[in-house]
């Protein structure tokens, strides 16, 4: 029985190998190349679809900004079922944390929320 290193040595040194072994080795190399090409094609298609989805989302989204002192509603889980969300509030905006995040006064605590969880 021949090991993979012996097969590689014969391939690199151009020694004659059994036709069956050479074709098996060539099949593995070809398969690997086809898999890499397929992965690249799939990856490119995913990137293209992500761009399309981003454009569609951005076309329907609204830019929401809040200032210090604004009153907002927060999308929070309901008290009955944590999977059901409902708007609660109003709560006061304390500051912009960074980017789309805001620090909100919720009861006695201060919590940060993303702008998607807030509305006037």
N, C-alpha and C positions, 0 to 999 in steps of 0.2 A: 504494500500500500504506500502510495506516495503522499507526502505532506504538502501543504500549500507553499511552504518555503522552497521545496524542491521544484515545484511547478514554476514558481516565480523565477528561480535561478535559471531554469531552462529557457524561459521566455526572454529573460534579459540577455543571456549569453547566446541566444539564437540556436540553441541545440535543438535537434529534432525531438519532438515529443510524440507520444501516441496521438493519432488523430482525434480519438475520443476525448482525451484529456485536454487537448488544445481547444477543441470546440466547446467543452464545458467551461474552461477558463474564459474563452472569448465571450461565451454567453453571459457569464457573471459580469464581465466588464461592460458589455453592451447593456445589460439590465441596469447596472448602476448608473450608466450615462443617461439612459431613458428616464430613470427615476429622478435624477437631478434636473433634467429638462422639464419633466412634468411638474416637479415642485416649483420651479421658477415660473412656469406658466400659471399655476394656481396662485402663487404669491402675487404675481402681477395682476391677476383678475381680482383678487381680494382688495388690493390697493385701489384699483379702478372703481370697484363697487363702493368702497368706503368714501371715496371722493364724491360719488354721485349721491350717496345717502347724506353726507355732510351738507352738500348744496341744497338738497330738499329740506333738511331740517332747518338750516339757516334761513331759507326763504320764508318759512312759516313762524319762526321764533320772534319773540319781541325782546328788545333790549330793555331790561329792567334795572334801574338804578334808584337808590334810596339815599337820603341825606340824614345826617344826625338829627334826631328828634322826630322823624317820620313815624307814623303808626302803621304797622303792617300786620297782616294775617300770616300765620305759619301753618304749613301743611304737616299735621302731626297724626300719629295713630289714634284711633278712637279708644275710649276707655273700655268698650266692650270687646273689641277684636283688634289685635295689633296689626293685622293685615289690611284692615279698612282704614283709610286715611280721610281726615276731614280738616277743614280750615278752622283754626282756633285763633282767638285774639280779640282785640288788637293788642299788640306789644310794641314797645318803643325801641327804635334803632339807636344804639349807642355809638357805634363807629363802624367804619369799613376796615375789615381785618387785612385782607389782601385779595386782589383780583375780585372774584365774584362772591366773596364771603363777607358776611356782616355779623357783628356782635349785637345780640338782641337781649333785652332785659326780660327774662321769663320768670315771673314771680320775684323771688329774692335772688335768683341766680342769673348769671350772664352766660349765654351759650352762643356758639357760632353756627350760622346756617348759610347754606349756599343760596344764591339768588333764585334758583329754581324752586326752592321751598317757600318763597315769600311772595306776597302780593299786597298791593295797597288796600 
